[in-house]
Amino acid sequence: QVQLVESGGGLVQAGGSLRLSCAVSGRTFSTYAMGWFRQTPGKEREFVAGIRWSGGTTYYTDSVNGRFTISRDNAKNTVYLQMNSLKPEDTAVYYCAVRLNYAVGRDVADYDYWGQGTQVTVSS
């Protein structure tokens, strides 16, 4: 069983920064992709960023490209999401997810394990 634990969410003013972390434990896979998603009440969960576990190739949704950076520390089995220049519309619950595949997916259905989520609130 794979377990994911997110941390780092909180309340920040517009223009500020936060760094989310996602620690993965349990079964360890030699190659798999990880993603960050977010969800607000009444809306579908949406892709934010993804990274291949080997190679470090990254992907972003257009609305965060240039402001958010996804990275990983393989030795710690941890993935990070550095969020800069935050906007009120970035307010959401952020989830990390593991995909048992080397390629990054952009759909919720592409991922096999999920964390419990961490709240990010950006005030104007």
Accessible surface in RSA format (square Angstrom, percent):
REM  Atomic radii and reference values for relative SASA: ProtOr
REM  Chains: A
REM  Algorithm: Lee & Richards
REM  Probe-radius: 1.40
REM  Slices: 20
REM RES _ NUM      All-atoms   Total-Side   Main-Chain    Non-polar    All polar
REM                ABS   REL    ABS   REL    ABS   REL    ABS   REL    ABS   REL
RES GLN A   1   143.87  80.5 112.43  82.2  31.44  74.9  46.64  99.3  97.23  73.7
RES VAL A   2     6.72   4.4   0.43   0.4   6.29  15.2   0.43   0.4   6.29  17.1
RES GLN A   3   111.21  62.2 107.21  78.4   4.01   9.5  24.86  52.9  86.36  65.5
RES LEU A   4    10.56   5.9   0.42   0.3  10.14  25.5   0.42   0.3  10.14  27.3
RES VAL A   5    87.62  57.7  85.32  77.2   2.30   5.5  85.32  74.1   2.30   6.2
RES GLU A   6     6.58   3.8   0.00   0.0   6.58  15.7   0.00   0.0   6.58   5.4
RES SER A   7    60.81  51.4  55.80  74.5   5.01  11.5  41.22  87.8  19.59  27.4
RES GLY A   8    36.59  45.1   0.00   N/A  36.59  45.1  23.97  65.8  12.62  28.3
RES GLY A   9    29.57  36.5   0.00   N/A  29.57  36.5   2.56   7.0  27.00  60.5
RES GLY A  10    29.42  36.3   0.00   N/A  29.42  36.3  29.32  80.5   0.10   0.2
RES LEU A  11   132.94  74.0 100.82  72.1  32.12  80.7 100.82  70.8  32.12  86.4
RES VAL A  12    25.33  16.7  19.63  17.8   5.71  13.8  25.33  22.0   0.00   0.0
RES GLN A  13   138.01  77.2 135.80  99.2   2.21   5.3  37.43  79.7 100.58  76.3
RES ALA A  14    49.82  45.8  26.63  41.1  23.19  52.8  26.97  38.0  22.85  60.5
RES GLY A  15    55.84  68.9   0.00   N/A  55.84  68.9  30.22  82.9  25.62  57.4
RES GLY A  16    22.64  27.9   0.00   N/A  22.64  27.9  21.63  59.4   1.00   2.2
RES SER A  17    58.15  49.1  38.68  51.6  19.48  44.9  22.83  48.6  35.32  49.5
RES LEU A  18    34.50  19.2  29.29  21.0   5.21  13.1  34.50  24.2   0.00   0.0
RES ARG A  19   130.42  54.8 115.78  59.0  14.64  34.9  27.20  37.2 103.22  62.6
RES LEU A  20     0.00   0.0   0.00   0.0   0.00   0.0   0.00   0.0   0.00   0.0
RES SER A  21    25.30  21.4  25.30  33.8   0.00   0.0  12.68  27.0  12.62  17.7
RES CYS A  22     0.00   0.0   0.00   0.0   0.00   0.0   0.00   0.0   0.00   0.0
RES ALA A  23    48.65  44.7  46.71  72.1   1.94   4.4  46.71  65.8   1.94   5.1
RES VAL A  24    10.99   7.2   3.37   3.1   7.61  18.3   3.48   3.0   7.51  20.4
RES SER A  25    56.77  48.0  50.51  67.4   6.26  14.4  47.32 100.8   9.45  13.2
RES GLY A  26    51.95  64.1   0.00   N/A  51.95  64.1  25.69  70.5  26.26  58.8
RES ARG A  27   143.91  60.4 132.24  67.4  11.67  27.8  45.56  62.3  98.34  59.6
RES THR A  28    97.65  69.5  65.92  66.8  31.74  75.6  49.66  66.7  47.99  72.6
RES PHE A  29    39.26  19.6  33.76  20.9   5.50  14.3  36.33  22.0   2.93   8.4
RES SER A  30   104.97  88.7  72.67  97.0  32.30  74.4  56.14 119.5  48.83  68.4
RES THR A  31    66.44  47.3  56.41  57.2  10.03  23.9  34.29  46.1  32.15  48.6
RES TYR A  32     2.99   1.4   2.64   1.5   0.35   0.9   1.05   0.8   1.94   2.4
RES ALA A  33     0.00   0.0   0.00   0.0   0.00   0.0   0.00   0.0   0.00   0.0
RES MET A  34     0.43   0.2   0.43   0.3   0.00   0.0   0.43   0.4   0.00   0.0
RES GLY A  35     0.64   0.8   0.00   N/A   0.64   0.8   0.04   0.1   0.60   1.3
RES TRP A  36     0.19   0.1   0.19   0.1   0.00   0.0   0.13   0.1   0.05   0.1
RES PHE A  37     0.47   0.2   0.47   0.3   0.00   0.0   0.47   0.3   0.00   0.0
RES ARG A  38    16.45   6.9  16.32   8.3   0.13   0.3   2.92   4.0  13.53   8.2
RES GLN A  39    55.87  31.2  51.76  37.8   4.11   9.8  11.91  25.3  43.96  33.3
RES THR A  40    40.62  28.9  38.07  38.6   2.55   6.1  35.22  47.3   5.40   8.2
RES PRO A  41   136.48  99.5 106.58  97.2  29.91 108.7 118.78  98.1  17.70 110.0
RES GLY A  42    91.91 113.3   0.00   N/A  91.91 113.3  45.00 123.5  46.92 105.1
RES LYS A  43   146.08  71.3 134.17  82.3  11.91  28.3  83.16  74.9  62.91  67.0
RES GLU A  44   156.06  89.6 140.66 106.4  15.40  36.7  59.11 114.3  96.94  79.2
RES ARG A  45    65.87  27.7  51.04  26.0  14.83  35.3   7.14   9.8  58.73  35.6
RES GLU A  46    80.45  46.2  76.16  57.6   4.28  10.2  30.89  59.7  49.56  40.5
RES PHE A  47    15.28   7.6   8.73   5.4   6.54  17.0   8.73   5.3   6.54  18.7
RES VAL A  48     0.00   0.0   0.00   0.0   0.00   0.0   0.00   0.0   0.00   0.0
RES ALA A  49     0.00   0.0   0.00   0.0   0.00   0.0   0.00   0.0   0.00   0.0
RES GLY A  50     0.00   0.0   0.00   N/A   0.00   0.0   0.00   0.0   0.00   0.0
RES ILE A  51     3.89   2.2   3.89   2.9   0.00   0.0   3.89   2.8   0.00   0.0
RES ARG A  52    71.54  30.0  71.54  36.5   0.00   0.0   5.37   7.3  66.17  40.1
RES TRP A  53    15.92   6.4  14.88   7.2   1.04   2.4   5.13   2.7  10.80  17.5
RES SER A  54    60.55  51.2  50.84  67.9   9.70  22.4  37.46  79.8  23.08  32.3
RES GLY A  55    72.25  89.1   0.00   N/A  72.25  89.1  36.51 100.2  35.74  80.0
RES GLY A  56    23.41  28.9   0.00   N/A  23.41  28.9   9.01  24.7  14.40  32.3
RES THR A  57    64.42  45.8  56.40  57.2   8.02  19.1  39.79  53.4  24.63  37.2
RES THR A  58    51.72  36.8  32.50  32.9  19.22  45.8   9.77  13.1  41.96  63.4
RES TYR A  59    65.69  30.7  61.69  35.1   4.00  10.4  50.55  38.0  15.14  18.7
RES TYR A  60    40.03  18.7  27.13  15.4  12.90  33.6  21.79  16.4  18.25  22.5
RES THR A  61    32.44  23.1  30.76  31.2   1.68   4.0   3.27   4.4  29.17  44.1
RES ASP A  62   133.26  93.3 115.31 114.8  17.95  42.4  38.39  90.3  94.87  94.6
RES SER A  63    66.58  56.3  45.97  61.4  20.61  47.5  53.34 113.6  13.25  18.6
RES VAL A  64     0.00   0.0   0.00   0.0   0.00   0.0   0.00   0.0   0.00   0.0
RES ASN A  65    98.05  67.6  77.08  74.5  20.97  50.5   6.70  16.1  91.35  88.3
RES GLY A  66    78.82  97.2   0.00   N/A  78.82  97.2  42.19 115.8  36.63  82.0
RES ARG A  67    32.67  13.7  27.82  14.2   4.85  11.6  27.55  37.7   5.12   3.1
RES PHE A  68     4.89   2.4   0.00   0.0   4.89  12.7   0.00   0.0   4.89  14.0
RES THR A  69    72.60  51.6  71.91  72.9   0.69   1.6  44.26  59.4  28.34  42.8
RES ILE A  70     4.28   2.4   0.00   0.0   4.28  10.3   0.00   0.0   4.28  11.6
RES SER A  71    49.75  42.0  48.08  64.2   1.67   3.8  34.16  72.7  15.59  21.8
RES ARG A  72    72.58  30.5  54.53  27.8  18.05  43.0   0.82   1.1  71.76  43.5
RES ASP A  73    44.45  31.1  39.59  39.4   4.87  11.5  14.20  33.4  30.25  30.2
RES ASN A  74    68.56  47.3  54.31  52.5  14.25  34.3  26.15  62.9  42.42  41.0
RES ALA A  75   103.34  95.0  56.92  87.8  46.42 105.6  69.38  97.7  33.96  90.0
RES LYS A  76   140.73  68.7 119.45  73.3  21.28  50.7  74.29  66.9  66.44  70.8
RES ASN A  77    34.83  24.0  34.83  33.7   0.00   0.0   4.83  11.6  30.00  29.0
RES THR A  78    12.70   9.0  12.70  12.9   0.00   0.0   5.71   7.7   6.99  10.6
RES VAL A  79     0.61   0.4   0.61   0.6   0.00   0.0   0.61   0.5   0.00   0.0
RES TYR A  80    30.53  14.3  30.53  17.4   0.00   0.0  17.11  12.9  13.42  16.5
RES LEU A  81     0.00   0.0   0.00   0.0   0.00   0.0   0.00   0.0   0.00   0.0
RES GLN A  82    57.17  32.0  57.03  41.7   0.13   0.3  28.12  59.8  29.05  22.0
RES MET A  83     0.00   0.0   0.00   0.0   0.00   0.0   0.00   0.0   0.00   0.0
RES ASN A  84    58.54  40.4  58.54  56.6   0.00   0.0  15.65  37.7  42.89  41.5
RES SER A  85    60.19  50.9  55.42  74.0   4.77  11.0  19.59  41.7  40.60  56.9
RES LEU A  86     2.30   1.3   0.00   0.0   2.30   5.8   0.00   0.0   2.30   6.2
RES LYS A  87    86.11  42.0  85.63  52.5   0.49   1.2  39.74  35.8  46.38  49.4
RES PRO A  88    55.00  40.1  47.75  43.5   7.25  26.4  48.10  39.7   6.89  42.8
RES GLU A  89   122.85  70.5  96.42  72.9  26.44  62.9  62.85 121.6  60.00  49.0
RES ASP A  90     0.58   0.4   0.58   0.6   0.00   0.0   0.00   0.0   0.58   0.6
RES THR A  91    40.39  28.7  37.45  38.0   2.94   7.0  35.68  47.9   4.70   7.1
RES ALA A  92     3.81   3.5   0.90   1.4   2.91   6.6   3.81   5.4   0.00   0.0
RES VAL A  93    41.22  27.1  41.02  37.1   0.20   0.5  41.02  35.6   0.20   0.6
RES TYR A  94     0.00   0.0   0.00   0.0   0.00   0.0   0.00   0.0   0.00   0.0
RES TYR A  95    32.15  15.0  32.15  18.3   0.00   0.0   7.30   5.5  24.84  30.6
RES CYS A  96     0.17   0.1   0.17   0.2   0.00   0.0   0.17   0.4   0.00   0.0
RES ALA A  97     0.00   0.0   0.00   0.0   0.00   0.0   0.00   0.0   0.00   0.0
RES VAL A  98     0.35   0.2   0.35   0.3   0.00   0.0   0.35   0.3   0.00   0.0
RES ARG A  99    49.33  20.7  49.33  25.1   0.00   0.0   1.58   2.2  47.75  28.9
RES LEU A 100    77.76  43.3  48.79  34.9  28.97  72.8  51.74  36.3  26.02  70.0
RES ASN A 101    59.21  40.8  52.05  50.3   7.16  17.2  11.08  26.7  48.12  46.5
RES TYR A 102   125.25  58.5 122.19  69.5   3.06   8.0  76.94  57.8  48.32  59.6
RES ALA A 103    26.10  24.0  26.10  40.3   0.00   0.0  26.10  36.8   0.00   0.0
RES VAL A 104    24.35  16.0   1.71   1.5  22.64  54.6   1.71   1.5  22.64  61.4
RES GLY A 105     5.98   7.4   0.00   N/A   5.98   7.4   5.98  16.4   0.00   0.0
RES ARG A 106   121.48  51.0 108.45  55.3  13.03  31.0  53.86  73.6  67.62  41.0
RES ASP A 107    90.75  63.6  87.93  87.5   2.82   6.7  16.41  38.6  74.34  74.1
RES VAL A 108    62.38  41.0  57.09  51.7   5.29  12.7  57.09  49.6   5.29  14.3
RES ALA A 109    98.66  90.7  60.83  93.9  37.83  86.1  71.62 100.9  27.04  71.6
RES ASP A 110    42.80  30.0  32.10  31.9  10.70  25.3   4.78  11.2  38.03  37.9
RES TYR A 111    14.28   6.7   0.00   0.0  14.28  37.2   0.18   0.1  14.10  17.4
RES ASP A 112    75.35  52.8  46.84  46.6  28.51  67.4  10.15  23.9  65.20  65.0
RES TYR A 113    44.71  20.9  41.69  23.7   3.02   7.8  22.82  17.1  21.89  27.0
RES TRP A 114    71.07  28.5  43.95  21.3  27.12  63.7  35.04  18.7  36.03  58.5
RES GLY A 115     9.39  11.6   0.00   N/A   9.39  11.6   1.88   5.2   7.51  16.8
RES GLN A 116   114.34  63.9  82.32  60.2  32.03  76.3  72.35 154.0  41.99  31.8
RES GLY A 117    12.22  15.1   0.00   N/A  12.22  15.1   0.42   1.2  11.80  26.4
RES THR A 118    20.35  14.5  14.22  14.4   6.13  14.6   8.91  12.0  11.44  17.3
RES GLN A 119    86.62  48.4  78.16  57.1   8.46  20.1  49.23 104.8  37.38  28.4
RES VAL A 120     0.00   0.0   0.00   0.0   0.00   0.0   0.00   0.0   0.00   0.0
RES THR A 121    48.08  34.2  48.08  48.7   0.00   0.0  36.66  49.2  11.41  17.3
RES VAL A 122     7.17   4.7   0.00   0.0   7.17  17.3   0.00   0.0   7.17  19.4
RES SER A 123    41.50  35.1  34.93  46.6   6.57  15.1  34.83  74.2   6.67   9.4
RES SER A 124   131.52 111.1  68.65  91.6  62.87 144.8  56.39 120.1  75.14 105.3
END  Absolute sums over single chains surface
CHAIN  1 A     6198.9       4700.4       1498.4       3036.9       3162.0
END  Absolute sums over all chains
TOTAL          6198.9       4700.4       1498.4       3036.9       3162.0
